Amino acid sequence: MQKILGRGVEESVELRVLLRGGPEFRWFLLRGKRIVINDKALIGGIGTDITERKQTEEALLKSEQKFRAITEQISELVFVADKNGRFIYVSLQ
C-alpha cells in the first residue's frame, strides 16, 4: 500500500486471504492506484478471486514434479514427441 501511495502508479499484488467465519483461504489479485479526493491521498482498486487459477497452477506443478521424478529415476529412455515427430522431452541420464 505504501508503494502505491508513494509512487501513484498502478500496482498489482497476489494475496492469500483467510475468509471470515471459516478456515478457508482464497487467492485474490488486487490492483490499486493512488487517487486524490478532497486533497486526501487514497487508494482505489479492485480485487479478483484467482483461487481456481492458483489451484490449477499448483496441480500442474505437482504433476510436472511427479513426471520429472519418475523419468529421472528409471533406467529406460523416456521420450515425448509432438504430432510431427519432434522430440519435446527426452530423459537422458
C-alpha angles and dihedrals in degrees: 000000000000089000091055094046093046100046101029093215127122113270132185130206135175114223134184107220131194108223121228117262098017149052092252120122123203131189120231133187107215121196118188141171134186114257128181121220121174090348092304121121110228136166120244119189153135134237127212124197106236097169094119092050092049091049090050091049091050092049091049092050092050091048092050091048091050092048092048093048092051096046094045093051101051126081096219123090113256122193139174120204132187124234090274092056095253114143113246096175133014123178107217122172 
